Amino acid sequence: MKLHWIKQDNPSQRLILIFSGWSVDWHLFSRYSYPTGYDVAVVWDYSHLSINILDRKKEYEETIVIAWSFGVAAFQKVYKTLPKKLNINCAIAVNGTTYPVDDSRGIPTDVFAATKAGLSEAGLVSFRRRICGGGVRYRELATDLNAAGNDIESLREQLGVFDPTDERGIIIGTKIDKNLWDKVFLSERDMIFPIANMKSAWSDSNAQVFITGDSHLPDFQRIIDISIRDKSLIAKRFTTSGSTYKENAEVQQHAVDKLIAFLDIQNPSLILEIGSGCGLLSREIARLYPDARFTWIDIADNQPDGCKGNFIHGDAEVIVRSLLPDSFDAVVSANAVQWLHSPLRFLKNISFILKKGGVAALSTFAPGTFQELTELAGTTGLPYLSCEEWIKCAKAAGLTVEKAECETITLDFKNGRELANHLKKTGVNALTQARETQNYNGLRQMLELRECHLTFKPLYLILKK
């Protein structure tokens, strides 16, 4: 394997690690914009698998993996041998499966064999046109796609690594690791991996699956915008809105009230809250369980008002990994876990730190939340999990689902400026998930709206260990 650093900042504590597809090196991924606070590295060329491609001396708080095409099978093959200090926290598969050559779950064997046998410079150009979905997009990306070179024999040798009939085939079909993958993006117009085969391969996965209208080489910028959180921006946004959140977060207050109504924790001594914010849930929990000891975690540096306990400022996804097993009688969270990169890993960590019989009570939001904003040109919302997806993750984490319920609430605004002001004061402006120029375009359209609405879909989960 080869590796190239697109971005490597010494203060950075987060990493985006990209496993590219066959015949495409790092140049393609240098054209995209990435959230602040992340190093970015690209792996390609799987003719030789090596675990020494990454600096073992540097430890990251979290690593987000994006694996594309044959990179999906390659990453699953090597991830257990990668340095533990990477702290892989989210894995995203794009137009690939862990069965790279397979008649029902990957590239059909006859198509793969014909590609390998007839490989030539002309055939390579034809392949790269197909992954782009046609000549127009290929011409746009040709410089980056062809930067890897046209060493036909080397590329043929790399294909042998994925060939189940070749003695060099070491990355061949393996069952999908259900607990490894978090999100899967599949393109309906993929001319390399048939969409039906990819759907079949991922049908039994715990991952959240997105079907797009893209080609085999999708809009990676959109995938980055949807999937990777700028956590420094999130911290800044909620710190800034701390003084105005309580008075404007009417839906969030409703969700807190309903979550409290569902709670039934028997004589808890230790309670952990994730995303305490200004203390909407914190104060209610402290009132209900006055004898309990509390720990609060929040990415914003705002300790909940009127609450006593141990406040930890930081990223809950990182912090919960370091907590002791069987430590808490309850873990509660209101309107926060939608910002996580990996709900599945988070719930596994929650299960680890809960005592036997312990309760996790969470409120979050389901798909359709802020649908009015995502309909504005150029905006990208959070990848909310459905109730069914949360249930699947909870069961995979070893938790029993006591309650799972979703509702719809609509807020009415006189005009777009009033709506924008509401978003600012509550710190939940989904427009920040898009690129900066798109933010401005979407914001301008929103401000021009007259009477308008904003949809919320609160989702409630009561889980038990």
C-alpha positions in Angstrom: 0.0 0.0 0.0 1.1 3.6 -0.6 0.1 6.6 1.4 0.1 10.4 0.7 -0.8 13.1 3.2 -3.0 15.7 1.6 -3.2 17.7 4.8 -1.0 17.2 7.9 -1.2 19.8 10.6 0.7 19.2 13.8 -2.0 20.4 16.2 -4.7 18.3 14.5 -6.1 15.6 16.7 -8.4 14.0 14.1 -7.8 12.1 10.9 -9.7 11.4 7.7 -8.2 8.3 6.2 -9.3 7.5 2.6 -8.9 4.1 1.0 -9.0 4.8 -2.8 -10.1 2.4 -5.6 -8.1 0.6 -8.1 -6.0 2.7 -10.5 -6.8 6.0 -8.7 -4.2 7.6 -6.4 -4.4 10.6 -4.1 -4.7 13.3 -6.7 -8.5 12.9 -7.0 -9.0 13.5 -3.3 -6.8 16.6 -3.2 -9.6 18.6 -5.0 -12.1 18.3 -2.1 -12.7 20.5 0.9 -12.4 19.0 4.4 -13.6 20.2 7.8 -11.1 22.0 9.9 -9.2 20.1 12.6 -8.5 17.0 10.5 -5.4 15.6 8.9 -6.2 13.9 5.6 -4.4 10.9 4.1 -5.1 8.7 1.1 -4.1 5.0 0.8 -4.0 3.3 -2.6 -2.2 0.5 -4.5 -3.1 -2.8 -2.6 -0.5 -5.0 -4.4 1.3 -5.3 -1.1 -0.5 -4.9 2.2 1.6 -3.1 4.8 0.7 -1.9 8.3 3.7 0.4 8.4 2.3 3.2 6.2 1.1 5.3 9.1 3.2 7.1 11.8 2.7 5.0 14.9 4.0 7.8 17.1 1.0 10.1 16.6 -2.2 9.4 18.4 -5.5 10.8 17.1 -8.6 11.4 19.2 -10.6 9.8 16.3 -10.2 8.7 12.8 -12.9 8.7 10.1 -12.3 6.2 7.3 -13.8 6.6 3.8 -13.3 3.5 1.7 -14.2 3.5 -2.0 -14.6 0.7 -4.5 -12.0 -2.0 -3.9 -10.8 0.1 -1.0 -13.8 -1.3 1.0 -12.6 -4.8 0.9 -9.0 -3.7 1.4 -9.8 -1.7 4.5 -11.8 -4.5 6.1 -8.8 -6.9 5.4 -6.2 -4.7 7.1 -8.1 -2.6 9.7 -7.3 -4.9 12.7 -3.6 -4.5 12.0 -3.7 -0.7 11.8 -2.1 1.3 14.7 -4.5 1.4 17.7 -3.6 5.0 18.2 -5.7 5.9 15.2 -8.8 5.3 17.3 -11.0 4.5 14.3 -14.4 5.9 15.2 -16.4 5.8 11.9 -16.1 3.8 8.7 -17.9 4.8 5.5 -18.2 2.6 2.5 -18.7 4.0 -0.9 -19.7 1.9 -4.0 -17.9 -1.2 -3.0 -18.4 -4.4 -0.9 -16.3 -6.8 1.0 -16.9 -9.3 -1.9 -14.9 -7.4 -4.6 -15.4 -10.2 -7.2 -18.7 -12.0 -6.8 -21.6 -12.7 -9.1 -24.2 -11.7 -6.5 -22.4 -9.3 -4.1 -19.6 -7.7 -6.1 -18.3 -7.3 -9.6 -19.5 -10.3 -11.7 -16.7 -12.7 -12.3 -16.9 -12.7 -16.1 -16.8 -8.9 -16.2 -13.8 -8.8 -13.9 -12.0 -11.6 -15.8 -12.5 -9.7 -19.1 -11.2 -6.5 -17.6 -8.1 -8.1 -16.3 -7.3 -10.1 -19.4 -7.9 -7.3 -21.9 -6.3 -4.5 -19.8 -4.6 -1.9 -22.1 -4.1 1.8 -22.1 -7.2 2.2 -24.2 -9.1 -0.1 -21.9 -7.9 1.9 -18.9 -9.3 5.1 -20.4 -12.6 3.3 -21.1 -12.7 2.1 -17.4 -12.1 5.6 -16.1 -14.8 7.0 -18.3 -17.2 4.3 -16.9 -16.5 5.1 -13.3 -17.3 8.8 -14.1 -20.6 7.9 -15.8 -19.6 9.3 -19.1 -17.2 11.4 -21.1 -18.3 14.8 -19.9 -17.4 14.2 -16.2 -14.3 12.2 -17.2 -12.9 15.2 -19.1 -13.5 17.3 -16.0 -11.5 14.8 -13.8 -9.1 13.3 -16.3 -6.0 15.0 -15.0 -6.5 13.7 -11.5 -7.6 10.3 -12.5 -4.7 9.7 -14.9 -2.1 11.1 -12.4 -1.6 7.5 -11.1 0.0 6.6 -14.4 -0.7 3.8 -16.9 1.7 1.0 -15.8 -0.5 -1.8 -17.2 1.4 -4.7 -15.8 1.4 -3.2 -12.3 -2.3 -2.5 -12.5 -3.0 -6.0 -13.8 -0.9 -7.3 -10.8 -3.0 -5.3 -8.4 -6.2 -6.8 -9.9 -4.7 -10.2 -9.1 -4.8 -9.4 -5.4 -8.7 -9.2 -5.6 -9.0 -12.2 -7.9 -10.4 -15.3 -6.1 -9.0 -17.5 -9.0 -5.4 -16.0 -8.7 -2.8 -17.4 -6.4 -2.0 -13.8 -5.4 -5.6 -13.2 -4.4 -5.4 -12.1 -0.8 -8.3 -9.6 -0.7 -11.2 -11.9 -1.7 -14.7 -12.2 -0.4 -15.2 -11.9 3.3 -18.3 -11.5 5.4 -19.1 -7.8 6.2 -18.1 -6.9 9.7 -21.4 -5.6 11.1 -19.7 -3.6 13.8 -17.1 -1.9 11.6 -19.2 0.0 9.1 -21.3 3.0 10.0 -22.5 4.5 6.7 -22.8 3.1 3.1 -23.3 5.2 0.0 -24.4 3.2 -3.1 -24.9 4.7 -6.6 -27.8 3.6 -8.8 -25.8 4.5 -12.0 -22.7 2.5 -11.0 -21.3 0.7 -14.0 -18.7 -1.2 -12.1 -20.4 -2.7 -9.1 -24.1 -3.5 -10.1 -26.4 -1.7 -7.6 -28.4 -4.9 -7.1 -25.2 -6.8 -6.0 -24.2 -4.0 -3.6 -27.7 -3.9 -2.0 -27.5 -7.7 -1.5 -24.0 -7.5 0.0 -25.1 -4.8 2.5 -28.6 -6.1 3.3 -27.6 -7.6 6.6 -25.4 -4.8 7.8 -26.0 -2.5 10.8 -24.8 0.4 8.7 -27.0 3.3 7.6 -27.4 2.9 3.8 -27.9 5.9 1.4 -28.9 5.3 -2.2 -27.8 8.1 -4.6 -28.2 8.8 -8.3 -24.4 9.1 -8.8 -22.0 7.0 -10.9 -19.3 4.7 -9.5 -17.2 7.8 -8.8 -19.8 9.8 -6.7 -19.9 13.4 -5.5 -17.3 12.9 -2.7 -17.7 16.5 -1.6 -21.4 15.8 -0.7 -20.4 12.6 1.1 -17.8 14.5 3.1 -20.3 17.3 3.9 -23.0 14.8 5.0 -20.8 12.4 7.0 -18.0 14.3 8.8 -18.7 16.8 11.5 -16.7 19.9 12.1 -16.6 19.5 15.8 -14.7 22.7 16.5 -17.5 24.5 14.8 -20.2 22.6 16.7 -18.4 23.6 20.0 -18.2 27.2 18.9 -21.8 27.3 17.8 -23.3 25.9 21.0 -21.0 28.0 23.2 -22.1 31.1 21.5 -25.8 30.2 21.7 -25.6 29.2 25.4 -27.2 32.4 26.7 -30.1 32.4 24.2 -30.7 28.6 23.9 -33.1 28.1 26.8 -35.5 30.9 25.8 -35.8 29.7 22.2 -35.5 25.9 22.3 -39.2 25.2 22.7 -39.0 21.9 20.7 -36.0 20.8 22.6 -37.7 21.6 25.9 -40.7 19.6 24.8 -38.4 16.7 24.1 -36.8 17.0 27.5 -40.2 16.9 29.2 -41.3 13.9 27.3 -38.1 12.0 28.0 -38.5 12.7 31.7 -42.0 11.3 31.5 -40.6 8.0 30.1 -37.9 7.7 32.8 -38.0 4.9 35.4 -34.6 4.6 37.0 -34.6 2.7 40.3 -32.4 4.4 43.0 -29.5 5.5 40.8 -26.3 6.4 42.5 -24.3 7.5 39.5 -25.8 9.2 36.4 -24.0 10.4 33.3 -25.4 13.0 30.9 -24.2 13.4 27.4 -24.6 16.9 25.9 -25.7 18.8 29.0 -25.7 22.2 27.3 -27.5 24.9 29.3 -29.0 22.3 31.6 -32.6 21.7 30.3 -32.4 18.0 31.2 -29.7 18.3 33.9 -31.8 20.3 36.3 -34.8 18.0 35.9 -32.7 14.9 36.4 -31.1 16.4 39.5 -34.5 17.3 40.9 -35.8 13.7 40.3 -32.8 12.0 41.8 -31.4 14.3 44.5 -29.3 11.6 46.1 -27.5 10.6 42.9 -24.0 11.8 41.8 -23.8 13.3 38.4 -21.2 13.6 35.6 -21.9 15.9 32.6 -20.1 15.9 29.3 -20.5 18.7 26.8 -18.6 19.8 23.7 -19.3 23.5 24.6 -17.6 25.0 27.6 -20.9 25.7 29.4 -21.4 23.9 32.7 -25.1 23.4 33.3 -26.5 26.2 35.5 -27.7 25.2 39.0 -26.3 21.7 38.9 -23.6 20.2 41.1 -21.3 17.4 39.9 -18.4 16.6 37.7 -18.4 18.5 34.5 -16.2 17.3 31.6 -15.6 19.6 28.7 -15.0 17.7 25.5 -16.2 15.4 22.8 -18.4 12.7 24.3 -17.5 10.2 21.5 -13.9 10.4 22.6 -14.5 10.7 26.4 -16.8 7.7 26.8 -14.1 5.4 25.5 -12.0 6.2 28.5 -14.6 5.7 31.2 -14.5 2.6 33.4 -16.8 -0.4 32.8 -20.0 -0.9 34.8 -19.7 2.7 36.2 -23.1 4.2 35.8 -26.7 3.3 36.7 -28.0 5.6 33.9 -26.9 7.5 30.9 -29.2 10.3 29.7 -29.0 12.6 26.7 -31.4 15.1 25.2 -31.1 16.5 21.7 -27.4 15.8 21.3 -26.5 12.3 19.9 -27.5 13.3 16.3 -24.1 15.1 16.2 -22.2 11.8 16.7 -20.1 10.2 13.9 -20.9 6.7 15.0 -24.1 6.0 16.9 -23.3 2.3 16.8 -19.9 2.6 18.5 -21.4 5.2 20.9 -24.1 2.8 22.1 -21.5 0.0 22.4 -19.5 2.3 24.7 -22.6 3.2 26.6 -23.4 -0.5 27.1 -19.8 -1.0 28.4 -20.0 1.7 31.0 -23.5 0.9 32.2 -24.0 -1.4 35.2 -26.1 -4.5 34.6 -29.7 -3.4 34.6 -28.7 0.2 33.9 -30.8 2.5 31.7 -29.9 4.7 28.7 -32.5 7.4 28.0 -32.0 9.4 24.8 -33.9 11.9 22.8 -32.7 12.8 19.3 -34.2 13.6 15.9 -35.3 11.4 13.0 -35.1 11.9 9.2 -37.4 14.7 8.0 -36.1 17.1 10.7 -35.3 20.5 9.1 -36.6 19.2 5.8 -37.4 22.7 4.7 -33.7 23.7 5.1 -32.4 20.7 3.1 -34.8 21.6 0.3 -33.0 25.0 -0.1 -30.4 24.9 -2.8 -27.0 23.9 -1.6 -27.7 22.9 1.9 -26.9 19.6 3.6 -28.5 18.3 6.8 -27.4 15.8 9.3 -27.7 12.1 8.4 -30.4 11.4 11.0 -31.0 7.8 11.9 -34.6 6.4 11.7 -36.2 4.8 14.6 -35.6 1.4 13.0 -31.9 2.2 12.5 -31.5 3.2 16.2 -33.2 0.0 17.3 -30.8 -2.0 15.1 -27.8 -0.2 16.6 -29.1 -0.7 20.1 -29.5 -4.4 19.6 -26.1 -4.7 18.1 -24.7 -3.0 21.1 -26.3 -5.6 23.4 -29.0 -3.2 24.7 -32.7 -4.1 25.1 -35.1 -1.6 23.6 -37.7 -0.7 26.2 -39.3 2.1 24.2 -38.7 3.7 20.8 -41.1 6.4 19.7 -41.1 9.3 17.2 -43.3 12.3 16.7 -43.6 15.3 14.4 -43.6 19.0 15.5 -43.9 22.0 13.2 -42.9 25.6 14.1 -44.3 28.5 12.2 -42.4 31.7 11.4 -43.5 35.0 10.0 -40.6 35.1 7.5 -37.2 33.7 6.8 -35.4 36.2 8.9 -37.3 35.0 12.0 -36.5 31.4 11.2 -32.8 32.2 10.7 -32.8 34.1 14.0 -34.3 31.0 15.7 -31.6 28.8 14.3 -28.8 31.1 15.4 -30.2 31.4 19.0 -30.5 27.6 19.4 -27.2 26.8 17.7 -28.6 24.1 15.4 -28.2 25.7 12.0 -27.9 22.7 9.6 -26.7 25.0 6.8 -23.2 24.9 8.3 -22.9 21.3 7.1 -22.5 22.5 3.5 -19.6 24.2 1.9 -19.2 27.9 2.6 -20.4 29.2 -0.7 -23.4 26.9 -0.5 -24.1 28.2 3.0 -24.4 31.7 1.7 -26.6 30.7 -1.2 -29.0 28.7 1.1 -29.0 31.5 3.7 -29.9 34.1 1.1 -32.8 32.0 -0.1 -34.0 31.4 3.5 -33.9 35.1 4.3 -36.0 35.9 1.3 -38.8 33.5 2.4 -42.1 34.9 3.6 -44.3 32.8 5.9 -42.5 29.6 6.5 -42.2 26.5 8.7 -39.6 24.3 10.3 -40.3 20.6 10.9 -38.8 18.6 13.8 -39.1 14.9 14.3 -38.1 14.1 18.0 -37.2 10.5 18.6 -37.1 8.9 22.1 -35.3 5.8 23.1 -35.3 4.0 26.5 -32.6 1.2 26.4 -31.6 -1.3 29.1 -28.5 -3.3 29.7 
